[in-house]
Amino acid sequence: MEAYQETVPRDALYEPYLTENIVPTGWPNLDNAEELSELQTAIKDYVSQCQAKWVSGQSDINADWDGYLAQLDKLGLQRLLELKGAVKGE
């Protein structure tokens, strides 16, 4: 037996925040899997590019925000959320 049980205080610290199951309850069907993958890739790439520009000072987040949100919509963010909702069983 260990002299110090580190998991007990750690678990007690995080337990109040464990309010939802983060593991998906379902998987996309084959009809939606390709679309879901394409949307996720496009949106993730765009978000990463914007973050890099903002962090490096190449662009101003406050000036770009409305355009950023508009581009996310053009890339299919609402459709991605619909597909993700369907995957989670919502």
VEXROTOR-232088 format. One record per residue (C-alpha): x, y, z; residue in three letters. Coordinates in pm, whole numbers, padded with zeros to 5 digits, always signed. Example, Ala and Ser with C-alpha at 12.3 -4.5 7.8 and 13.67 -1.06 7.14 Angstrom:
2
+01230-00450+00780ALA +01367-00106+00714SER 
//
This chain:
90
+00000+00000+00000MET +00127+00344-00090GLU +00205+00593+00183ALA +00013+00861-00001TYR -00304+00794-00195GLN -00289+01073-00452GLU -00599+00965-00641THR -00835+01027-00349VAL -00778+01405-00317PRO -00749+01442-00694ARG -01079+01268-00758ASP -01250+01470-00485ALA -01125+01790-00647LEU -01261+01709-00994TYR -01580+01521-00907GLU -01809+01828-00882PRO -01722+01912-01244TYR -01797+01568-01386LEU -02154+01650-01477THR -02184+01500-01822GLU -02067+01201-02016ASN -01804+01314-02266ILE -01788+00982-02447VAL -02011+00982-02757PRO -02317+00764-02719THR -02324+00673-03085GLY -02128+00673-03406TRP -02218+00845-03733PRO -02377+00620-03988ASN -02187+00560-04310LEU -02406+00807-04498ASP -02294+01093-04273ASN -01943+00985-04177ALA -01772+01130-04486GLU -01961+01459-04463GLU -01887+01483-04092LEU -01519+01420-04151SER -01495+01680-04429GLU -01673+01944-04222LEU -01461+01876-03915GLN -01139+01896-04115THR -01231+02220-04292ALA -01348+02391-03975ILE -01055+02270-03766LYS -00806+02390-04029ASP -00973+02732-04052TYR -00986+02776-03674VAL -00619+02678-03643SER -00517+02925-03914GLN -00709+03208-03750CYS -00569+03129-03408GLN -00216+03134-03546ALA -00274+03475-03708LYS -00422+03619-03389TRP -00151+03482-03161VAL +00130+03594-03391SER -00018+03943-03427GLY -00069+03911-03803GLN -00436+03984-03754SER -00662+04150-03496ASP -00921+03920-03341ILE -01159+04207-03261ASN -01151+04339-03618ALA -01181+03991-03770ASP -01445+03837-03542TRP -01756+03897-03753ASP -01581+03771-04066GLY -01454+03471-03871TYR -01807+03376-03763LEU -01939+03430-04116ALA -01672+03202-04260GLN -01752+02931-04004LEU -02111+02944-04125ASP -01995+02918-04487LYS -01782+02618-04398LEU -02089+02440-04262GLY -02069+02484-03885LEU -02448+02453-03843GLN -02452+02131-04044ARG -02163+01996-03835LEU -02356+02072-03518LEU -02662+01896-03661GLU -02457+01589-03745LEU -02290+01592-03405LYS -02630+01623-03240GLY -02753+01323-03435ALA -02445+01127-03329VAL -02503+01208-02963LYS -02865+01104-02996GLY -03008+01452-02942GLU 
//
